[in-house]
């Protein structure tokens, strides 16, 4: 197994915001999940296909995770990369292409290195392209710490051969049809490294700084037991209201602004505690494991069918189409759209109240529509 970076660029956003999290996480084992394993398999396939296009010798990988849906997602990323490769050939006489490029930041930060999915270097630009196969969270390239760290490492190398002016950072999330690109000048990136990255990374490696909870906690290995995170969420419940018996509109809005975060945190803690109780026999004061509710099941469907028919009941079977998601996974997105695209529509979702920060466009409904949505 290869050496593991102490300061991992993929966790850089977390350590920039909560420096002491780096050493705190060392107390916990690495987390493994089928999602991560699937992501690794997808990246290996992408690497092979891009190398094949570049006429670099490569053996096609195999994996139990390869499905039509995953292969199509990887292909979408690969096609984008190939387009960028061909464009680079037109604007530069001697471009540099590197797949799964090792990036060493030890000149800036001790024990900091990682792997950039795809790097394209032309006369004046370094282009970092990152494949993300997750579907849960949309990731943007603008001010993306992980990609800025990769860009900085590649800038150190590329500036020896090229007069680099710009670093372009691109994130491709094919499963949610999301492409995000952002540019930063070489001068600005060096300035960021000197003023932000290097000082905060040193704090993290020294175990200094303050614990700070935020959206960067999502993949922290200490997130379930982190006191700072618990204090932040519990602080949200300590709200001071004015004396009248009824809450004002402003006070209700304040509750709404905190309720979603509290709900998610509580669900995470509950899931962690339950898993610990089941897998490690952990006993939590005031709690116990019980059997949940279950639904009745047939012991033998063939015998049930025979008994029902013997009793004179014939209308005992139900057939239906598999779901759209299952059908798309079966056919692959491209084939699905070709064959069934004209037979699929997406109705409006149920009216939902969300914070102003939500990227969806606000809607305005009439009184009649409001009554209907409530009845629905």
Protein Blocks (a to p, Z undefined) as FASTA:
>chain_A
ZZddfbafklmmmmmmmmmlmmmmmmpccdddfklmmmmmmmmmmmmmmmmmnopacddd
ddfklcfklmmmmmmmmmmmmmmmmmmmmmpcbdcddehiacdfklmpghiacddfbacd
dfkbccdddddfbfkbccdfehplklmmmmmmmmmmmmmmmccfbdcdddddfknopacd
ddddfklmmmmmmmmmmmmmmmmmnopajddddfklmmgcklmmmmklmmmmmmmmmccd
dfbfbdcfklmmmmmmmmmmmmmmmmmmmmmmmmmmmmnopacehiacdddddddddfbl
klmmmmmmmnopablcccddddfklmmmmnopklmmmmmmmmgccdddddddddfklmbd
cddddfklmmmmmmZZ
